Amino acid sequence: MLERGRFITIVAGPRQTGKTHAVRQALSRLGGAKPQRYIAVDQPSDDFPQPVADPPSTAPHVLPADPHQRDKAWLVRQWELVRREADRSENGFVLVLDEIQKITNWSETVKGLWDTDRAEGRY
């Protein structure tokens, strides 16, 4: 059995230098040994309906109209979906968020989510 990872890896560098290719190669080498999800942040997605000005509090899947809050809500939703999959996995889970820098304040959001998961004993 593979050991559960307890870290976040950030791949950074100049544009067009093969970062995405390298990450995809690493994921393919894992094969089915570890569940994984690759999400290209800059690609269109049908994950959520169009944003509305005042989403009802009973509809957490509806994104806010403010672009920064919408981006954060999208990121939190992706994390929550993967969290459920990771909770069911005996081998951990690999989440790749390609082009995450396009989400305003992404590092603060990820740190908060990571800290919550650690506090709840997920790592």
Secondary structure, 3 states (H helix, E strand, C coil): CCCCCCCCCCCCCCCCCCHHHHHHHHHHHHCCCCCEEEEECCCCCCCCCCCECCCCCCCCCCCECCHHHHHHHHHHHHHHHHHHHHHHCCCCCEEEEECHHHCCCHHHHHHHHHHHHHHCCCC
